Amino acid sequence: MRRLLPVTDQTPDDDREWSLDELADAYAYPDPAPGSGTWLRANMVSSLDGAAQHDGRSQPLSSDTDMRIFGTLRALADAVVVGAETVRMEGYRPARAREAFAERRRAAGQGPAPAIAVVSASLGLDFSLPLFTAALTPTLVLTGAAAPPDRIRAAERAGVQVVIAGDGAGVDPARAVRALAERGLRRLLTEGGPRLLGQFTASGSLDELCLTLSPAMAAGDSQRIAGGPALAVPERFALASVLEEAGFLYTRYLRSRV
């Protein structure tokens, strides 16, 4: 893998596989956003023609290196925020502890693995799945105050922590970020899906986008990486870094503060 941006005296000029430590250094969390004490980054993959999925899943657009970065970003986070539909489509399981990142997490005051925080208005989830029953760090469910009471009770009976982060049936994205921060979860990572990423973007909650550009054309009518209503004014992000391997571009963009 090659670093295309930024170029420094330490930039290696050989095309080789980076160690997990090098990846962790390259993707270390910046300082929290001013005034919030949190940092929300998204990790998504897109084809050349803008598809975020193929046959409903992101894996066909991915690569081995993309999955190593995926694992690294998880290993750096306090919590991984994901939509219920993505949990169902991608077959989500609990985040696992990884020895390669254990010391780094201890030094940052983190537990052995990030929490998974599932965003769901209906709580139409199978609470008997390992994601909820076998998580090293307890899985959270973020929902609204008007969520079905019977589903809230079902979640709580299964030992799932239900977090109310909205006054209606759905979740207020900015309130969800604050609710997680109140639980000490400040380094946040969202893996989508597109609708959830669109909500975080529209609310002004997204600080960073880690976007893998896959050298593939998908055609069809797949969603883009972010969905939902258009913003009145497009949100500007600044390019922070670019890595390249086998035609894949691994980019980081930071939200412009001006």
JOTALIN-V659226 format. One record per residue. N is the residue number from 1. PHI is phi in degrees with one decimal (999 if undefined). Layout:
n:N phi:PHI
n:N phi:PHI
//
This chain:
n:1 phi:999
n:2 phi:-117.1
n:3 phi:-91.1
n:4 phi:-91.5
n:5 phi:-158.3
n:6 phi:-78.3
n:7 phi:-94.1
n:8 phi:-131.8
n:9 phi:-63.8
n:10 phi:-92.0
n:11 phi:-68.3
n:12 phi:-67.7
n:13 phi:-99.5
n:14 phi:-104.9
n:15 phi:-93.7
n:16 phi:-138.6
n:17 phi:-77.8
n:18 phi:-79.1
n:19 phi:-73.1
n:20 phi:-64.6
n:21 phi:-64.0
n:22 phi:-64.8
n:23 phi:-65.2
n:24 phi:-63.6
n:25 phi:-66.1
n:26 phi:-67.3
n:27 phi:-111.8
n:28 phi:-56.6
n:29 phi:-64.8
n:30 phi:-69.1
n:31 phi:-62.1
n:32 phi:-56.5
n:33 phi:-61.0
n:34 phi:-54.3
n:35 phi:82.6
n:36 phi:-108.6
n:37 phi:72.8
n:38 phi:-127.0
n:39 phi:-141.1
n:40 phi:-108.6
n:41 phi:-114.6
n:42 phi:-114.8
n:43 phi:-126.4
n:44 phi:-139.6
n:45 phi:-124.8
n:46 phi:-139.4
n:47 phi:-75.4
n:48 phi:-62.0
n:49 phi:-99.3
n:50 phi:89.6
n:51 phi:-80.6
n:52 phi:-94.1
n:53 phi:-148.6
n:54 phi:-136.3
n:55 phi:55.9
n:56 phi:82.5
n:57 phi:-131.1
n:58 phi:-85.3
n:59 phi:-55.4
n:60 phi:-61.5
n:61 phi:-93.4
n:62 phi:-89.3
n:63 phi:-150.3
n:64 phi:-60.8
n:65 phi:-67.7
n:66 phi:-58.5
n:67 phi:-71.2
n:68 phi:-67.0
n:69 phi:-66.9
n:70 phi:-52.7
n:71 phi:-66.0
n:72 phi:-66.0
n:73 phi:-61.6
n:74 phi:-61.6
n:75 phi:-67.2
n:76 phi:-92.6
n:77 phi:-89.8
n:78 phi:-79.4
n:79 phi:-148.9
n:80 phi:-109.4
n:81 phi:-100.8
n:82 phi:-144.4
n:83 phi:-76.0
n:84 phi:-61.2
n:85 phi:-65.2
n:86 phi:-65.8
n:87 phi:-57.1
n:88 phi:-71.7
n:89 phi:-71.1
n:90 phi:-94.5
n:91 phi:63.2
n:92 phi:-61.0
n:93 phi:-123.6
n:94 phi:-62.6
n:95 phi:-67.9
n:96 phi:-110.3
n:97 phi:-76.1
n:98 phi:-126.4
n:99 phi:-59.7
n:100 phi:-62.3
n:101 phi:-112.9
n:102 phi:-60.7
n:103 phi:-67.0
n:104 phi:-62.7
n:105 phi:-69.0
n:106 phi:-61.0
n:107 phi:-64.5
n:108 phi:-88.9
n:109 phi:74.5
n:110 phi:-99.4
n:111 phi:-72.5
n:112 phi:-68.3
n:113 phi:-150.0
n:114 phi:-70.7
n:115 phi:-77.8
n:116 phi:-96.5
n:117 phi:-117.1
n:118 phi:-94.7
n:119 phi:-94.3
n:120 phi:-151.0
n:121 phi:-79.3
n:122 phi:-90.6
n:123 phi:58.5
n:124 phi:-80.1
n:125 phi:-123.3
n:126 phi:-89.4
n:127 phi:-78.2
n:128 phi:-92.6
n:129 phi:-71.4
n:130 phi:-55.7
n:131 phi:-54.0
n:132 phi:-102.8
n:133 phi:-101.3
n:134 phi:-127.5
n:135 phi:-79.8
n:136 phi:-63.6
n:137 phi:-110.6
n:138 phi:-53.1
n:139 phi:-75.0
n:140 phi:-106.4
n:141 phi:-122.7
n:142 phi:-97.6
n:143 phi:-148.2
n:144 phi:-98.8
n:145 phi:-63.9
n:146 phi:-95.3
n:147 phi:-62.6
n:148 phi:-56.9
n:149 phi:-57.7
n:150 phi:-66.1
n:151 phi:-74.9
n:152 phi:-62.1
n:153 phi:-63.4
n:154 phi:-62.2
n:155 phi:-64.4
n:156 phi:-67.2
n:157 phi:-62.8
n:158 phi:-82.3
n:159 phi:85.9
n:160 phi:-84.0
n:161 phi:-82.5
n:162 phi:-96.4
n:163 phi:-114.1
n:164 phi:-83.6
n:165 phi:-135.9
n:166 phi:179.0
n:167 phi:-84.4
n:168 phi:-101.0
n:169 phi:-77.0
n:170 phi:-97.6
n:171 phi:-101.2
n:172 phi:-84.0
n:173 phi:-56.7
n:174 phi:-65.2
n:175 phi:-67.1
n:176 phi:-61.5
n:177 phi:-61.6
n:178 phi:-65.2
n:179 phi:-63.6
n:180 phi:-68.6
n:181 phi:-61.4
n:182 phi:-63.6
n:183 phi:-96.2
n:184 phi:81.6
n:185 phi:-100.8
n:186 phi:-111.4
n:187 phi:-93.3
n:188 phi:-110.1
n:189 phi:-131.6
n:190 phi:-112.3
n:191 phi:-110.7
n:192 phi:90.2
n:193 phi:-74.4
n:194 phi:-56.5
n:195 phi:-64.8
n:196 phi:-65.3
n:197 phi:-63.1
n:198 phi:-61.4
n:199 phi:-68.0
n:200 phi:-63.2
n:201 phi:-65.9
n:202 phi:-63.9
n:203 phi:-84.0
n:204 phi:75.3
n:205 phi:-90.5
n:206 phi:-82.0
n:207 phi:-97.0
n:208 phi:-151.4
n:209 phi:-121.4
n:210 phi:-100.5
n:211 phi:-117.0
n:212 phi:-92.6
n:213 phi:-97.3
n:214 phi:-85.1
n:215 phi:-78.7
n:216 phi:-141.2
n:217 phi:-108.8
n:218 phi:-107.9
n:219 phi:52.7
n:220 phi:69.1
n:221 phi:-121.7
n:222 phi:-62.3
n:223 phi:-66.6
n:224 phi:-77.4
n:225 phi:-68.8
n:226 phi:-132.8
n:227 phi:-124.1
n:228 phi:98.9
n:229 phi:-60.6
n:230 phi:-71.4
n:231 phi:-73.7
n:232 phi:-61.0
n:233 phi:-131.1
n:234 phi:-56.5
n:235 phi:-78.9
n:236 phi:-92.2
n:237 phi:-127.0
n:238 phi:-107.1
n:239 phi:-69.3
n:240 phi:-105.8
n:241 phi:-161.7
n:242 phi:-140.4
n:243 phi:-114.0
n:244 phi:-136.6
n:245 phi:-157.9
n:246 phi:52.1
n:247 phi:87.3
n:248 phi:-81.1
n:249 phi:-110.4
n:250 phi:-109.9
n:251 phi:-111.2
n:252 phi:-129.2
n:253 phi:-123.0
n:254 phi:-110.5
n:255 phi:-63.0
n:256 phi:-69.0
n:257 phi:-102.7
n:258 phi:-109.9
//
